[in-house]
Amino acid sequence: TGWVEELIEADAIEDATLRIQLYGGENPILFVLASTILTYPDSFYTEGVGAISYEGERLIPSCKTGNLLLNYMALEEAKAKGCFEALLIDRHGYLLEGTRSNFFAFSEGVLHTAPDDLVLLGITRDAVIRAAGQLGIEVVYQPIALGDVLGGRYDELFISATSMAAMPLRRLDERLFTAKFDRTRAIKELVRRWENGG
């Protein structure tokens, strides 16, 4: 941890996100990159954001790698279409995760998300699942078919990541969702409270 402390002192960092990357081999290389903590407008949480579906899957979903080409291409297409995020679709037509987020969907009060072995795991995803449990919401781990989402099987969608906690999706492709995001908001508030030591 000495190198993290050196970076913080050298750059006079007060609040930042640190990305740590280690490249192995005979002479391993360690990078520590500091960036501003991302924040989003309140409207993203009250009105929701848009996302597109994008065909593509990561080679080893459970491993965080430096290969971000797929994520970059998908996110650029989302931005070109006026959307906040792109959700990746695998070869079987399942929505698994976003380019920088995990994906969740409610159907009849039950929260659905992809199985652990198909997505990148993280502390925020774990916190969302734990929050759902504390709120009495059942969680089902199964792939979510794009056709079922666009066909109306799911009535409330959201994405999660450290910077966003739980952010509602108002639109996926051309389908609008009219949910009030009450369940998503309750999960977000509980996750944020834990982040702040509450």
N, C-alpha and C positions, 0 to 999 in steps of 0.2 A: 504493500500500500504506500510505500515511501514515494514512488513515482507519481501517484495520484496527488499526494500532498504537495510535491514539488510543482506539479502543473498548476494546482490551485493557487499556490503562492506566487509563482512566476507570472501568471496571467491575471492575478488579483480577482479571481472568480468568487462571486458570492453565491449565486444560484445558477446552476447549469445542469444539462443532461450530459453524462459522460458515456461515450461509446468506446468500449474496449475491444480491440481486435488482436488476436494472436495468430500469427502464421508460423506453423511448425517447420521442422526440418533440422538439419545439422546446426544451423545458425538461426534460431527462432527470432522473429521480428514482432515487437509489441508496439501497437499504436494506441494512444489514448486521445480521443477527440472530444473537445468540449464544445457544446452548442447551447444556444439560448433555449430555455424551457418553453415549449410550445403551449400557447393558450388559444382558446377559440371563443368567438362571440357567443353570448348567451342565446342568441337566436338559433344557433346550431342545435341547442338542447331543447328549446321550446318548440321550434318549427321542424326540426329534423333536417337532414342533408340528403343529397342525391348520390346514387352509386350506379355504376354500370356492371354488367357481367362481362367477363373477359376469359376467353378460352386459353388455358395454360395452367400447368401445375409445376410446383417446385420439385426438383429431383429427390431430395431427401427432406420431406416436410417437417420432420421433428428436429432438424438441425438448422441452427442459425448460421448462415454462411455469408461470405462477402460477394456472392454472385447475385447481384440485384438487377440484372438486365430485364428479366421478365417483369419484376415489380415496377421498374422504371417505365417500360413500354406500356404496361397496363394503366399506370397512374397518369401518364401523359395523355392517353386516349380518354380517360375519365375527365381530365381537366379540359380537354378540347371540346368535350360534350357538356361542359358546365357542371360537372359533378365533383364531389369531394373525394370519392374512393372508388376503386375497382375491386370487385369480388371475383376471385379466381374460380373457374369451372374446370373440373377434371374431365378426363376422357369419358366418364360415365354420366356426365351431365349434372354432377353435384357441385353445389356452392360450398366451398370448404373454408376459405378465409380471405381476408383482404390483402392488399399489397403491404399494408402496415398495421393491420388490425385482425382481431378474431371476429367471427360472425355468429350471431345468435338470432333465433326466430321463435316467436310465441305462436302456439296453436292450441286453442281451447284452454288457455291458462297454463299450459306446460311449456317450459323453455327447452328448445332444441339447439344443439350445437354438434359439430363434427366430433367423431371419436378422437381421443388423444393422439393416436398414431398417425393421423392424417393431417395434423396441423402443427404449427409452431406453438409450443406451450410457453406460458409466462406467468409472472406473478399477478398481473391484472386479470387475466383470464381466470386464474384460480380464485381471485378475490370476487369476481363477478359470480362465479358458481357458488362460492361460499355465501355471498350475500343473498342469492336466490334461495338457498336453503334456509337461511335465517328468516327470510320473508315468507316461508312456507310454500315456495314455488318448486314444483318437481322439475328436475333436469333430466333430459333424455339425451344420450350420446348416440347420434345416428347421422349419417350424411343427409343433407337437405337438398332435395332435387330442385333445380331451377324451375322446372315446369310446375312443380307444386307451389312454389312461391308466387310465380306469375299467374298461376291458376286460382289463387285465393285461399289456399289451405292455411297460410300463415297470416296473422292479422297485425303483428307488431314486430318490427325488425330493429336490430341495433348492432353496432360494432363496438369493439373495446380495444383499448391500448393504454399504456401508461399515461400518455399525454391527454387522453380524452375520457378516461374511465369508461362510461357507457354512453355512446352517442346514438340517438335514434336516426333511423333511415326513413325519410319521407317518401323517397322514390327509388325504385330499382328498375333500370331500363325505362320503359314507358309506363310502368305500373305505379300508381300513386297509392299510398297507404294513409288511411284517415284516422288511425289510432291516436289517442291523446297522449300516448307514451307514459302513462301513469306507472306501469310496472318498470319500464326502463329508467324512469326518473328515480323511483324508489331504490333501485339497485345502484344507480350512479351516486345518490346521496350517501348510501351506506359505505360504498367503496371510498368515496372522498373523505368521509369521517374517519375511516380507518387509516387512510394515508396521513391524516393530520393528527394522528395519535388518539383519536376518540374511540 
